Amino acid sequence: MYSNIVARSAIRSRLASRQVMRSDLYHFENSNGQNIPFNTKNRTGLAVKMTLYLGLGFAAPFLGAYWQFYKAGN
């Protein structure tokens, strides 16, 4: 009984992997910068945006702690 279940699941996994591995379903161009969701041509703008994004993420806990201390002081 268990061997039958294992055999069926093995067959299903093989069939599923064949469908996923087909390469003719999608077409992707091989050009630089097309696989990321932002523009890398404007280097200054990219540097400013990355600095703001990463800086705000780093500063968020400190801003939250400051706000809690500020509220407790009143």
C-alpha positions in Angstrom: 0.0 0.0 0.0 2.7 2.5 1.0 4.9 1.6 -2.1 1.9 2.5 -4.3 1.6 6.0 -2.7 5.4 6.6 -3.0 5.4 5.5 -6.6 2.5 7.8 -7.5 4.1 10.8 -5.7 7.4 10.1 -7.5 5.6 10.1 -10.9 3.8 13.3 -10.0 7.0 15.1 -8.9 8.7 14.1 -12.2 5.8 15.4 -14.3 5.7 18.6 -12.3 9.4 19.2 -12.6 9.3 18.7 -16.4 6.6 21.4 -16.8 8.6 23.9 -14.6 11.9 23.2 -16.4 10.6 24.1 -19.9 12.5 27.1 -21.1 10.2 28.1 -24.0 7.4 29.4 -21.8 9.1 32.8 -21.1 11.4 35.1 -22.9 13.9 37.2 -21.0 16.3 39.6 -22.7 19.9 39.3 -21.6 20.6 43.0 -20.9 22.2 44.5 -17.9 20.0 46.1 -15.3 16.7 44.5 -16.5 16.4 42.1 -13.6 16.1 44.8 -10.9 13.2 47.1 -10.2 15.1 50.4 -10.3 17.1 52.4 -12.7 20.9 52.2 -12.4 21.7 54.7 -15.2 21.4 57.8 -12.9 24.1 57.0 -10.4 23.6 60.1 -8.3 19.9 59.5 -7.9 20.5 55.9 -7.1 23.0 56.8 -4.4 20.6 59.3 -2.8 17.7 56.9 -2.9 19.8 54.0 -1.5 21.2 56.3 1.3 17.7 57.4 2.3 16.3 53.9 2.2 19.1 52.3 4.2 19.5 55.3 6.5 15.9 55.4 7.4 15.8 51.7 8.0 18.8 52.0 10.4 17.4 55.1 12.1 13.9 53.8 12.7 14.7 52.0 16.0 16.5 55.1 17.3 13.7 57.4 16.3 11.2 55.0 18.0 13.3 55.0 21.2 13.6 58.8 21.1 9.8 59.1 20.7 9.2 56.8 23.7 11.6 58.7 25.9 10.0 62.0 24.7 6.5 60.8 25.6 7.6 59.5 29.0 9.3 62.8 29.9 6.1 64.9 29.6 
